[in-house]
Amino acid sequence: MTPMPQEATGQYLLMAYLDLLVRQIGGDLFTEIDSGEGRMDLIVVYRGHRYVVETKMWYGQAKFDEGVEQVSAI
């Protein structure tokens, strides 16, 4: 997990909620996956498709843009 406790707490709560939903529909949820471009917070696999969920704390527009670049590189 991330060394930032606020982000880790948010990731954990989101994962717990999503895990229940994803399993009910027959999908799988994976955490902290190495994508080759960095680590992705959550990956939902459903019917052969991958859905990336990346959580970030808001630290301004520049950090947001870095997060968008990270996710779009996958």
N, C-alpha and C positions, 0 to 999 in steps of 0.2 A: 504494500500500500504506500501511498504518498506520505512524505514526512509532515505534511500539513494537516493537522487534526481536523480542521473544519471541512476540508475537502474530503478526507477519508470518511468522516461521519456522514456526509451527504451521499457519498458513493455507496456506503453500506446500507443506508436507509432505502435508497433507490433500488439497489440490488435485491433487497429483501422483498420489496413490493413487486418488482418486475418478475422475480423468480416464481412467485405464486401464479401470476398471470401467464407467463410463458409456458410453464409446465402444464397448465390446464388446457392449453391449445395444442400441446404436443411438440413444443419447441424446446430448445436448450439455451441456457444462459451461461456464459463463461466470463470470468473476471480477470483483469490484468493480463491481457494477451499481448505477446510480443509480435508486432506486425512487420518488423523489419524496418519500419520508419519510426519506431518508438513504441511505447506501450499504450494500448487502448484500454480504457476503463472497463467497459462492458461490451460484449458481443452477443447478440441474439441471433440464433440460427433457427430459421423456420422455413419449412418447405424448400430447402436447398438455397435459401438466400441468407446473406449475412447482413445484419443491421448493427452499425457501430453506434454506441452511446458513449460520448466523451463528456465528462463533467469538468467544469472549471469554476474557480472562484473569480469574481469580477475584480480585476485590477486595472481597469481602463481599456480603452479602445486598442492600444498597441498589443496588449496581452491577448485580447479577444482575437485580433487578426492572426497572431501566432497560433492560437488554438485552431482557427479555421484552416490555416495552412497545414497543420499537423493532420487533421482529419481528411482534408482533400487529397493528401498525398497517398492515401491508402488505396 
